[in-house]
């Protein structure tokens, strides 16, 4: 499941919204746990934001801010498996977008 969500995030990173949409739709019936449900919901939220944005990109995506928010979710005593899956997916997407912004060394 993690590999499938990572594949969706990769499609989103490349702004291939049609591919991401197909992958989300294919993965939805396969979700079995709350953690998977949270991860897929985060990917779906990123997709929804990008599909409404100009040129299919997240104009207001601030990787550092997202990373702080996701980490605060994971350390909260009130977070559950759903929250952890959601936060992990946000962190993974943040890392993907951050690495694509780094100049090749």
N, C-alpha and C positions, 0 to 999 in steps of 0.2 A: 504494500500500500504506500509506504514512504517513497518508493521509487516512482510510483505512478503520480503522486503529488509533486515530486521533484520534476517530473517530465512536464506537468502542467505549468509549474513555475518557470521552467526553461522556455516554454512557448510564450509565456507572458513577458519574460525578459526580452525576447526577440520581437515583441509586439505582434505575434501571430495569433490574433484573437480568435479566428475561426478554428484553428487547431486546438487552442486552449478550450474553447467551448465544446468541441467534440470530445476531448479527453474528459472534461468535467462530466458531461452527460453519460459517457461510458462508465465512469468510475462511481457515479452516484449509487447505483444499485448494489455495488460491492462493499459499501461501507458497513462495518460490523460493530465497531467500538465507538465509544464517545470520543476518544482521542482522534480516531480517523475522521469522525464527523466534524470535530473542531478544525482539523487540518484542511479538510475539503471546504468548509465554510470560509476559512480565511482565503484560500485560493479563489473561491467564487467571488468573494468581496473585492479582491484585487482585480479580477476579471471585470466585474461590474463597474468599478471605478474607471478602469482603462477604456471600456467600451463607450463610456459617456464622455471621456476626455478628448481633447484635441489630439489628432494624429496618433491615437492609440497608445499614449504614454501616460505615466503617472506624473503630472506636472508638479504636484506638491509633495511628492515622496521625499521625505527626509530620513535617510537610513539611520542616522544617529538617534533621532527622536523615536523612530519605530523600534529600534533595538532597546532603548531604555524602557519603553512601554512594555515590550514583550518580556523583558527580564523582570520587570516589576510584577507582571502577571504570574510568572513561574515561581517567584519566591513568596507570593501571597499565601497565607495559611488557608484562605478561603477558595483557592483555585482547585479545580477538579480536573479530571482527565480531558474533558472537552476544552477547558481553558488552556491546558498545557499543549494540546495538539494545535490549537489556534495560534498560540504564541510561537511555537516551534516553526510553524509554516511562515509566519511573518519574519522571523529571524532568518530563515533559509532564503526567503526572497530578498531580504535586505542584503544578505551576504552576496547573493547573485548579482544584484544591481551595483553593489559597491565594487565588486571585482571587475565588472564590465566598464566602470568609470575610471579604473586605475590605468595609467599609461603602461603599455607593454614595456618590460624592462629588458 
